[in-house]
């Protein structure tokens, strides 16, 4: 898997249309992106992309899609 799978994973876990997954997507304005779904999202990302996020990365990733993508991308480069 590669970073291109990220929008699909976000869409599936949050139960939102893939078209809604964009730079504008934020946890503050997306009711589906609650604490429980955030943990589900992190778990899905770690399993499907074979990465391990730190607790700081998990917390920082909840702000918006762009931040999540950057964190996942950096982790996949390592």
C-alpha positions in Angstrom: 0.0 0.0 0.0 1.0 3.6 -0.5 -0.1 7.0 0.5 -2.7 7.0 -2.3 -4.8 4.7 -0.2 -5.2 7.4 2.5 -8.4 9.0 1.1 -10.1 5.7 0.7 -9.2 4.6 4.3 -10.4 7.9 5.7 -13.6 7.7 3.7 -14.3 4.1 4.8 -13.6 4.6 8.5 -15.4 7.9 8.8 -18.3 6.7 6.6 -18.1 9.8 4.4 -18.0 10.1 0.6 -14.4 10.0 -0.8 -15.1 13.3 -2.5 -15.4 14.9 1.0 -11.8 13.9 1.8 -9.8 17.0 1.0 -7.5 19.6 2.5 -10.7 21.2 3.9 -11.6 18.2 5.9 -11.1 18.8 9.6 -12.1 17.0 12.8 -13.7 20.2 14.2 -16.2 20.5 11.3 -16.7 16.7 10.6 -19.0 15.1 13.2 -18.1 11.7 12.0 -14.4 12.4 13.0 -15.0 11.9 16.7 -12.6 10.4 19.2 -13.7 6.8 18.7 -13.5 7.1 14.9 -10.1 8.8 15.2 -8.8 5.7 17.1 -10.4 3.5 14.5 -8.8 5.5 11.7 -5.3 5.3 13.3 -5.7 1.6 13.7 -6.8 1.1 10.1 -3.9 3.3 8.9 -1.3 1.4 10.9 -2.6 -2.0 9.8 -3.2 -1.2 6.1 -0.1 0.9 5.6 2.2 -1.1 7.9 3.2 1.9 9.9 3.4 2.7 13.6 2.5 6.2 14.8 3.7 7.7 18.0 1.3 9.1 20.6 2.3 12.6 19.6 1.6 11.8 16.0 -1.8 10.3 16.9 -2.8 13.5 18.7 -1.5 15.8 16.0 -3.2 13.9 13.3 -6.7 14.7 14.6 -6.6 18.3 13.5 -7.2 18.0 9.7 -6.7 15.8 6.7 -3.6 17.7 5.5 -1.9 17.2 8.8 -2.9 13.5 8.9 -1.5 13.0 5.4 1.8 14.7 6.2 2.3 12.6 9.3 1.4 9.4 7.5 3.6 10.3 4.6 6.6 11.1 6.8 6.1 7.8 8.7 6.0 5.8 5.4 9.3 7.4 4.3 11.0 6.0 7.3 
